[in-house]
Amino acid sequence: MEVIKTDNFTVTDLGYKDIWVYDIETKNTHKFFANNILVHNSLYIDINDFCREHLGKAFWTNKTDDEKIDIIDSISDYVNCYINNKVLNEVQYGTYNSQIRDFPIKLEKEKIAKSGLFVAKKQYSVRCLWVDGKRKEVIKTTGISIVRGDSGEAVRGRLEDIMGMILRDEPDEKITERINQYKKELQSVYPEEIAANIGVNGLDKFIKNGLSVKGTPWHVKGVANYRILLNQLDVEHLYEDIHDSMKCKVVYIKDNPYNMETISFIRWPKEFDEVVEVDMNKMIDKFFIKKVEILLEPMNKLDMINGNMKKALNAFFV
């Protein structure tokens, strides 16, 4: 087969679709063969206790981060080599009688982290000092809802900053001050920046004759309200309609003559400012404060907004 290197090509945007995907698991273990393919997940190991016990507490505690990485590298390389050889010979070749020699089952080191925040199963964030062969400090997050696409642009970055401060074990006063600062800043952002981002489906099912029926999801109800307001203000021709499978922005609004609670939109119509007002307090509470609490629940410190986090942090990052 001949391989030709070229930079003479174009990239076509295929767009995106909101569709259901499925995460299949097995009981008790997350490593199994499916259609002869090894399916697996990462495993995090706390090596601090091992190093304190076998290398000496004083020896380990006095090492710099770079020196600790060197030691962890040596330990993990030895463990990986031992396990990989054992799995190759006893499991892949022995139990499964595999004839494949070019693609052995392998255990590899992925990250070395200094601290971690494990919210729930498959929901965690770690402060890495080594990632994929490179020494660099970076926060890697998996599954935690604060980094999901539903968080608004102005909210997402601020939540990630708070999470980083927790992982760096910064003083409780500083974290509390930063949270209060962000609460004030979010009061003055544009609707597009604080709005939740949600995919829309089932418009024909939930919207009948222009009105939302009982049981309509909040963001779909927002689409009906969006269309009603555009019609009432006679600006339908100025703004894009929302259709199934589109991703739109959604906000809660304050009490208004239309008895609307939510509005969905692609681009916030400036004409809406004349008749409705975004409920910033509710948006901040639901999409900022509630998500900060998700980070603090594992430390049993949901009242952290009032300060005094130090004991909780010390208890978690021992």
LINSUL-V701238 format. One record per pair of residues at least 24 apart in sequence whose ideal C-beta (glycine too) atoms are under 10 Angstrom apart, sorted by the first residue. I is the first residue (numbers start at 1). J is the second residue. D is the distance in whole Angstrom. If there is no record, write none. Layout:
i=I j=J d=D
i=I j=J d=D
This chain:
i=15 j=245 d=9
i=16 j=199 d=9
i=16 j=245 d=9
i=16 j=246 d=10
i=16 j=247 d=8
i=17 j=199 d=9
i=17 j=245 d=6
i=17 j=247 d=10
i=18 j=198 d=9
i=18 j=199 d=3
i=18 j=200 d=8
i=18 j=201 d=6
i=18 j=244 d=9
i=18 j=245 d=6
i=18 j=246 d=8
i=18 j=247 d=7
i=19 j=199 d=9
i=19 j=201 d=9
i=19 j=245 d=9
i=20 j=201 d=10
i=23 j=122 d=8
i=25 j=121 d=10
i=25 j=122 d=9
i=30 j=122 d=9
i=31 j=105 d=9
i=33 j=96 d=7
i=33 j=105 d=10
i=36 j=96 d=9
i=36 j=98 d=9
i=36 j=100 d=9
i=38 j=87 d=10
i=38 j=91 d=10
i=38 j=92 d=9
i=38 j=96 d=10
i=38 j=103 d=10
i=38 j=105 d=6
i=38 j=106 d=10
i=40 j=105 d=9
i=40 j=107 d=9
i=41 j=122 d=8
i=42 j=108 d=10
i=42 j=110 d=6
i=42 j=111 d=8
i=42 j=124 d=10
i=42 j=142 d=9
i=43 j=107 d=9
i=43 j=110 d=9
i=44 j=110 d=9
i=44 j=111 d=8
i=44 j=113 d=8
i=44 j=116 d=7
i=44 j=118 d=8
i=44 j=124 d=8
i=44 j=126 d=7
i=45 j=72 d=10
i=45 j=75 d=10
i=45 j=76 d=9
i=45 j=79 d=9
i=46 j=113 d=10
i=46 j=116 d=9
i=46 j=318 d=9
i=47 j=71 d=9
i=47 j=72 d=6
i=47 j=75 d=7
i=47 j=76 d=8
i=47 j=112 d=9
i=48 j=114 d=10
i=48 j=318 d=8
i=49 j=318 d=9
i=50 j=75 d=8
i=51 j=75 d=8
i=65 j=112 d=9
i=65 j=114 d=7
i=65 j=129 d=6
i=65 j=130 d=9
i=65 j=135 d=9
i=65 j=137 d=9
i=66 j=129 d=8
i=66 j=130 d=10
i=66 j=135 d=7
i=68 j=112 d=8
i=68 j=114 d=9
i=68 j=129 d=8
i=68 j=130 d=10
i=69 j=112 d=6
i=69 j=114 d=10
i=69 j=129 d=6
i=69 j=130 d=5
i=69 j=135 d=7
i=72 j=109 d=8
i=72 j=112 d=6
i=72 j=129 d=9
i=72 j=130 d=8
i=73 j=109 d=8
i=73 j=112 d=8
i=73 j=130 d=8
i=75 j=109 d=10
i=76 j=107 d=9
i=76 j=108 d=9
i=76 j=109 d=5
i=76 j=112 d=8
i=77 j=109 d=8
i=79 j=107 d=8
i=79 j=109 d=9
i=80 j=106 d=8
i=80 j=107 d=5
i=80 j=108 d=7
i=80 j=109 d=7
i=81 j=107 d=9
i=82 j=107 d=10
i=83 j=107 d=5
i=84 j=108 d=9
i=108 j=132 d=10
i=108 j=133 d=10
i=109 j=133 d=9
i=110 j=140 d=9
i=111 j=138 d=9
i=111 j=140 d=7
i=113 j=137 d=10
i=113 j=138 d=10
i=113 j=139 d=9
i=113 j=140 d=8
i=113 j=167 d=9
i=114 j=167 d=8
i=114 j=168 d=9
i=114 j=169 d=9
i=114 j=317 d=9
i=115 j=139 d=10
i=115 j=166 d=9
i=115 j=167 d=5
i=115 j=168 d=8
i=115 j=169 d=7
i=115 j=313 d=9
i=115 j=316 d=8
i=115 j=317 d=5
i=116 j=140 d=10
i=116 j=167 d=7
i=116 j=316 d=9
i=116 j=317 d=8
i=117 j=141 d=9
i=117 j=144 d=8
i=117 j=163 d=7
i=117 j=166 d=6
i=117 j=167 d=6
i=117 j=294 d=10
i=117 j=295 d=6
i=117 j=296 d=9
i=117 j=298 d=7
i=117 j=299 d=8
i=117 j=316 d=8
i=117 j=317 d=9
i=118 j=144 d=10
i=118 j=298 d=6
i=118 j=316 d=9
i=119 j=143 d=8
i=119 j=144 d=6
i=119 j=145 d=9
i=119 j=146 d=9
i=119 j=294 d=6
i=119 j=295 d=7
i=119 j=296 d=10
i=119 j=297 d=7
i=119 j=298 d=6
i=120 j=144 d=9
i=120 j=145 d=10
i=120 j=294 d=9
i=120 j=297 d=9
i=120 j=298 d=8
i=123 j=294 d=8
i=123 j=298 d=10
i=124 j=298 d=9
i=125 j=160 d=9
i=125 j=163 d=6
i=125 j=164 d=9
i=125 j=166 d=9
i=125 j=167 d=7
i=125 j=295 d=8
i=126 j=167 d=8
i=127 j=163 d=9
i=127 j=164 d=8
i=127 j=166 d=9
i=127 j=167 d=4
i=127 j=168 d=7
i=127 j=169 d=9
i=127 j=317 d=10
i=128 j=167 d=10
i=137 j=168 d=9
i=138 j=164 d=10
i=139 j=163 d=7
i=139 j=164 d=5
i=139 j=167 d=6
i=139 j=168 d=9
i=141 j=167 d=10
i=144 j=291 d=9
i=144 j=294 d=7
i=144 j=295 d=8
i=145 j=290 d=9
i=145 j=291 d=6
i=145 j=294 d=6
i=146 j=287 d=9
i=146 j=288 d=9
i=146 j=290 d=10
i=146 j=291 d=5
i=146 j=292 d=8
i=146 j=294 d=7
i=146 j=295 d=7
i=147 j=291 d=10
i=148 j=196 d=10
i=148 j=197 d=9
i=148 j=291 d=9
i=149 j=196 d=9
i=149 j=197 d=5
i=149 j=198 d=8
i=149 j=199 d=9
i=149 j=247 d=8
i=150 j=195 d=10
i=150 j=196 d=5
i=150 j=197 d=5
i=150 j=198 d=6
i=150 j=199 d=9
i=150 j=219 d=9
i=150 j=247 d=10
i=150 j=250 d=9
i=150 j=287 d=8
i=150 j=291 d=10
i=151 j=194 d=9
i=151 j=195 d=10
i=151 j=196 d=7
i=151 j=197 d=8
i=151 j=287 d=6
i=151 j=288 d=9
i=151 j=291 d=7
i=152 j=186 d=9
i=152 j=189 d=8
i=152 j=190 d=10
i=152 j=191 d=9
i=152 j=192 d=8
i=152 j=193 d=6
i=152 j=194 d=5
i=152 j=195 d=5
i=152 j=196 d=6
i=152 j=197 d=7
i=152 j=249 d=8
i=152 j=250 d=10
i=152 j=251 d=9
i=152 j=283 d=8
i=152 j=287 d=6
i=152 j=288 d=9
i=153 j=189 d=9
i=153 j=190 d=9
i=153 j=192 d=7
i=153 j=193 d=5
i=153 j=194 d=8
i=153 j=195 d=9
i=153 j=197 d=9
i=153 j=249 d=10
i=154 j=182 d=9
i=154 j=185 d=8
i=154 j=186 d=6
i=154 j=188 d=10
i=154 j=189 d=4
i=154 j=190 d=8
i=154 j=192 d=9
i=154 j=193 d=4
i=154 j=194 d=5
i=154 j=195 d=9
i=154 j=283 d=10
i=154 j=284 d=10
i=154 j=287 d=10
i=154 j=288 d=9
i=155 j=182 d=9
i=155 j=186 d=7
i=155 j=189 d=9
i=155 j=193 d=8
i=155 j=194 d=6
i=155 j=195 d=9
i=155 j=196 d=9
i=155 j=283 d=8
i=155 j=284 d=8
i=155 j=286 d=10
i=155 j=287 d=5
i=155 j=288 d=5
i=155 j=291 d=8
i=156 j=193 d=10
i=156 j=197 d=9
i=156 j=287 d=9
i=156 j=288 d=10
i=156 j=291 d=10
i=157 j=182 d=10
i=158 j=182 d=4
i=158 j=183 d=9
i=158 j=185 d=8
i=158 j=186 d=7
i=158 j=288 d=7
i=158 j=291 d=10
i=158 j=292 d=9
i=159 j=287 d=9
i=159 j=288 d=7
i=159 j=291 d=6
i=159 j=292 d=7
i=159 j=294 d=9
i=159 j=295 d=8
i=162 j=288 d=9
i=162 j=291 d=9
i=162 j=292 d=6
i=162 j=295 d=7
i=162 j=296 d=10
i=162 j=304 d=10
i=163 j=291 d=9
i=163 j=292 d=9
i=163 j=294 d=10
i=163 j=295 d=6
i=165 j=295 d=10
i=165 j=309 d=10
i=166 j=292 d=9
i=166 j=295 d=6
i=166 j=296 d=8
i=166 j=299 d=8
i=166 j=301 d=10
i=166 j=304 d=9
i=166 j=309 d=8
i=166 j=312 d=10
i=166 j=313 d=7
i=166 j=316 d=9
i=166 j=317 d=9
i=167 j=295 d=9
i=167 j=313 d=10
i=167 j=317 d=8
i=168 j=317 d=10
i=169 j=309 d=10
i=169 j=310 d=9
i=169 j=313 d=6
i=169 j=314 d=8
i=169 j=316 d=9
i=169 j=317 d=6
i=170 j=309 d=9
i=170 j=313 d=9
i=171 j=307 d=10
i=171 j=309 d=8
i=171 j=310 d=7
i=171 j=313 d=9
i=172 j=301 d=9
i=172 j=304 d=7
i=172 j=306 d=10
i=172 j=307 d=6
i=172 j=308 d=6
i=172 j=309 d=3
i=172 j=310 d=5
i=172 j=311 d=9
i=172 j=312 d=8
i=172 j=313 d=7
i=173 j=307 d=6
i=173 j=308 d=9
i=173 j=309 d=9
i=173 j=310 d=9
i=174 j=309 d=10
i=175 j=292 d=9
i=175 j=296 d=10
i=175 j=304 d=7
i=175 j=305 d=9
i=175 j=307 d=8
i=175 j=309 d=6
i=175 j=310 d=10
i=175 j=313 d=9
i=176 j=304 d=7
i=176 j=305 d=7
i=176 j=306 d=7
i=176 j=307 d=4
i=176 j=308 d=8
i=176 j=309 d=7
i=177 j=307 d=9
i=179 j=288 d=9
i=179 j=289 d=8
i=179 j=292 d=6
i=179 j=304 d=8
i=179 j=305 d=6
i=179 j=307 d=10
i=180 j=305 d=8
i=180 j=307 d=10
i=182 j=284 d=9
i=182 j=288 d=7
i=182 j=289 d=10
i=182 j=292 d=9
i=183 j=280 d=10
i=183 j=281 d=9
i=183 j=284 d=6
i=183 j=285 d=9
i=183 j=288 d=7
i=183 j=289 d=8
i=183 j=292 d=10
i=183 j=305 d=9
i=184 j=284 d=10
i=185 j=284 d=10
i=186 j=280 d=7
i=186 j=281 d=10
i=186 j=283 d=8
i=186 j=284 d=5
i=186 j=287 d=9
i=186 j=288 d=6
i=186 j=289 d=10
i=187 j=280 d=5
i=187 j=281 d=8
i=187 j=283 d=10
i=187 j=284 d=7
i=188 j=280 d=8
i=189 j=278 d=10
i=189 j=280 d=8
i=189 j=283 d=9
i=189 j=284 d=10
i=190 j=268 d=7
i=190 j=278 d=9
i=191 j=249 d=7
i=191 j=250 d=10
i=191 j=251 d=5
i=191 j=253 d=9
i=191 j=263 d=9
i=191 j=265 d=8
i=191 j=267 d=10
i=191 j=268 d=4
i=191 j=269 d=10
i=191 j=272 d=8
i=191 j=273 d=9
i=191 j=277 d=10
i=191 j=278 d=5
i=191 j=280 d=9
i=191 j=283 d=9
i=192 j=249 d=6
i=192 j=251 d=9
i=192 j=265 d=8
i=192 j=266 d=9
i=192 j=267 d=7
i=192 j=268 d=6
i=193 j=249 d=9
i=193 j=268 d=10
i=194 j=249 d=9
i=194 j=251 d=7
i=194 j=252 d=10
i=194 j=278 d=7
i=194 j=280 d=7
i=194 j=283 d=5
i=194 j=284 d=8
i=194 j=287 d=7
i=194 j=288 d=9
i=195 j=222 d=10
i=195 j=248 d=9
i=195 j=249 d=4
i=195 j=250 d=6
i=195 j=251 d=5
i=195 j=252 d=10
i=195 j=263 d=9
i=195 j=264 d=9
i=195 j=265 d=8
i=195 j=268 d=8
i=195 j=278 d=8
i=195 j=283 d=8
i=195 j=287 d=9
i=196 j=222 d=10
i=196 j=248 d=9
i=196 j=249 d=7
i=196 j=250 d=5
i=196 j=251 d=8
i=196 j=252 d=9
i=196 j=262 d=10
i=196 j=264 d=9
i=196 j=283 d=8
i=196 j=286 d=8
i=196 j=287 d=6
i=197 j=247 d=6
i=197 j=248 d=8
i=197 j=249 d=6
i=197 j=250 d=8
i=198 j=222 d=9
i=198 j=247 d=7
i=198 j=248 d=7
i=198 j=249 d=8
i=198 j=250 d=6
i=198 j=264 d=8
i=199 j=244 d=9
i=199 j=245 d=7
i=199 j=246 d=7
i=199 j=247 d=5
i=199 j=248 d=8
i=200 j=242 d=6
i=200 j=243 d=8
i=200 j=244 d=6
i=200 j=245 d=7
i=200 j=246 d=6
i=200 j=247 d=7
i=200 j=248 d=5
i=200 j=250 d=9
i=200 j=264 d=7
i=201 j=243 d=10
i=201 j=244 d=5
i=201 j=245 d=6
i=201 j=246 d=9
i=202 j=244 d=7
i=203 j=227 d=10
i=203 j=241 d=10
i=203 j=242 d=8
i=203 j=243 d=7
i=203 j=244 d=5
i=203 j=245 d=10
i=203 j=246 d=9
i=204 j=244 d=8
i=205 j=244 d=10
i=212 j=262 d=10
i=217 j=250 d=10
i=217 j=262 d=10
i=218 j=250 d=7
i=218 j=252 d=8
i=218 j=261 d=7
i=218 j=262 d=5
i=218 j=264 d=9
i=219 j=248 d=7
i=219 j=249 d=9
i=219 j=250 d=4
i=219 j=251 d=10
i=219 j=262 d=7
i=219 j=263 d=10
i=219 j=264 d=5
i=220 j=244 d=10
i=220 j=248 d=10
i=220 j=250 d=9
i=220 j=262 d=9
i=220 j=264 d=8
i=221 j=250 d=9
i=221 j=260 d=8
i=221 j=261 d=7
i=221 j=262 d=6
i=221 j=263 d=9
i=221 j=264 d=8
i=222 j=248 d=8
i=222 j=249 d=9
i=222 j=250 d=5
i=222 j=251 d=8
i=222 j=252 d=9
i=222 j=253 d=9
i=222 j=260 d=8
i=222 j=261 d=8
i=222 j=262 d=4
i=222 j=263 d=5
i=222 j=264 d=3
i=222 j=265 d=8
i=223 j=248 d=7
i=223 j=250 d=9
i=223 j=262 d=9
i=223 j=263 d=9
i=223 j=264 d=5
i=223 j=265 d=9
i=224 j=260 d=9
i=224 j=262 d=10
i=224 j=263 d=10
i=224 j=264 d=9
i=225 j=253 d=8
i=225 j=256 d=10
i=225 j=258 d=7
i=225 j=259 d=10
i=225 j=260 d=4
i=225 j=261 d=8
i=225 j=262 d=6
i=225 j=263 d=5
i=225 j=264 d=7
i=225 j=265 d=10
i=225 j=276 d=9
i=226 j=250 d=9
i=226 j=260 d=9
i=226 j=262 d=9
i=226 j=263 d=5
i=226 j=264 d=5
i=226 j=265 d=5
i=226 j=266 d=9
i=226 j=269 d=8
i=226 j=272 d=9
i=227 j=264 d=9
i=228 j=258 d=7
i=228 j=260 d=8
i=228 j=263 d=9
i=229 j=253 d=10
i=229 j=256 d=10
i=229 j=258 d=7
i=229 j=260 d=8
i=229 j=263 d=7
i=229 j=265 d=9
i=229 j=269 d=8
i=229 j=271 d=8
i=229 j=272 d=6
i=229 j=275 d=7
i=229 j=276 d=7
i=230 j=265 d=9
i=230 j=269 d=7
i=230 j=271 d=8
i=230 j=272 d=9
i=232 j=258 d=8
i=232 j=271 d=10
i=232 j=275 d=8
i=233 j=269 d=8
i=233 j=271 d=5
i=233 j=272 d=8
i=233 j=274 d=8
i=233 j=275 d=7
i=234 j=271 d=9
i=235 j=269 d=6
i=235 j=270 d=9
i=235 j=271 d=5
i=235 j=272 d=9
i=236 j=269 d=10
i=238 j=267 d=10
i=238 j=269 d=7
i=238 j=270 d=10
i=238 j=271 d=8
i=239 j=265 d=8
i=239 j=266 d=7
i=239 j=267 d=6
i=239 j=268 d=9
i=239 j=269 d=5
i=239 j=271 d=9
i=239 j=272 d=10
i=240 j=265 d=9
i=240 j=266 d=5
i=240 j=267 d=7
i=241 j=266 d=9
i=242 j=266 d=6
i=250 j=283 d=10
i=251 j=276 d=9
i=251 j=277 d=10
i=251 j=278 d=5
i=251 j=279 d=7
i=251 j=280 d=9
i=251 j=282 d=9
i=251 j=283 d=6
i=251 j=287 d=10
i=252 j=278 d=7
i=252 j=279 d=4
i=252 j=280 d=9
i=252 j=281 d=9
i=252 j=282 d=5
i=252 j=283 d=6
i=252 j=285 d=10
i=252 j=286 d=7
i=252 j=287 d=10
i=253 j=277 d=6
i=253 j=278 d=6
i=253 j=279 d=6
i=253 j=282 d=9
i=253 j=283 d=10
i=254 j=278 d=8
i=254 j=279 d=5
i=254 j=280 d=9
i=254 j=281 d=9
i=254 j=282 d=8
i=255 j=279 d=9
